Amino acid sequence: MNIKSKIIDLRSDTVTKPCRQMYLALKDATCGDAFLDNDVSTRNLEERCADLFGYEDAMFAVSGTMCNQLAIKASTNPGDEIITDFSYHINYFESSGISSLTGVHINPIHTLDGLITIDILQKLLIDRNKSRFSTYPKMLCLENTINYHSGKIFPLKELKRVSDFAKENGLLVHLDGARIFNAIVEDNIPINSFSSIADSMMVSFSKGLGAPFGSILLGKNNFIQETRRYNKWYGGGMHQSGLMAECALYAINNNLYRIKSDNNNAKLLTTLLLQDQISGIKLLKNETNIVMLDLKEVNISAKVFANILQGQGILLYPWSEYIIRAVTHKDVNENDIRSAAKKILVSISHKK
Ligand SMILES: *Cc1c(COP(=O)(O)O)cnc(C)c1O
């Protein structure tokens, strides 16, 4: 029998395909025009998310990037300063968008692990030359889980501590929670814990939850009204968005708690790769569903290695010159992980 072997796609958790039941859920979409009719499916999703996360209101938007951009646009004026870590998506991937669309100055902190502490923030806010002509720090942007640091969880207590300090010093706080559910299921965090921490928050439906696209932006009523206006400016206003809203609702209702198995599969991959002492791979610490491999010691570039593995049906994402990323999600199972680990180790030993 010639069974074509499965491609194991570990480039990102955005690559998941809708399951049959998710397609069936589309049938229930109201298909009103979200702009003209205040579409019911879309509004249901927004109210469900606001309720779930404990915020006043919510807006369904096309992407996580759009939500971050809108949150910054609605919270700042040109010439203001936002504080974030250099490793966060907002700085690492979105700084061009932010500087051109909003005209704020990003002040990136260089932490070793992505955890911004009060000490760091204090130095940045207070211990610096400030005149009334300087930039005004306006917002602190945090991230949880931290993509760049192998899905590291920003511990809830520390998140609260640094956010309280930021607020005491007049900053707004935005939380990029693209993968917040990976932290929630790992640490058993009540879903509404973040509303007392962040003034605004973004959560993705297209990552671990497995919907085709879309993210939710959460915040106060007047903030969400503002972001709806800018969303239209930026061309993000959708019409029959109910179709995607039903997919997102399906994902929240059915895929949320299974995200724990993604975290477990990433741990399994880490364990399997580390078992082989001779491989020389260095693993950057893994906490949730992201595994970063450092290939510098084995002297293989991430791009070359990704090509080699692609030839064997394993897709990985070259993150930087020597670091390659594997992300687990609902469309890869334990057997896939075992098979991927084996192929990764064999390829490294051939290369040495
Ligand atoms: C994926 C991601 C985003 C952006 O989401 P898109 O829907 O791809 O625009 C933002 N922040 C983090 C931490 C992410 O992982």
The ligand as a Gaussian input file, in Angstrom:
#p B3LYP/6-31G(d) Opt

LIG

0 1
 C        1.026000      35.801000      16.253000
 C        1.273000      36.881000      17.210000
 C        0.801000      38.171000      16.971000
 C        0.160000      38.589000      15.673000
 O       -0.972000      37.879000      15.301000
 P       -1.372000      37.826000      13.744000
 O       -2.772000      37.325000      13.791000
 O       -0.412000      36.879000      13.096000
 O       -1.262000      39.204000      13.203000
 C        1.016000      39.117000      17.944000
 N        1.659000      38.813000      19.079000
 C        2.131000      37.590000      19.350000
 C        2.807000      37.321000      20.645000
 C        1.979000      36.576000      18.411000
 O        2.474000      35.373000      18.668000

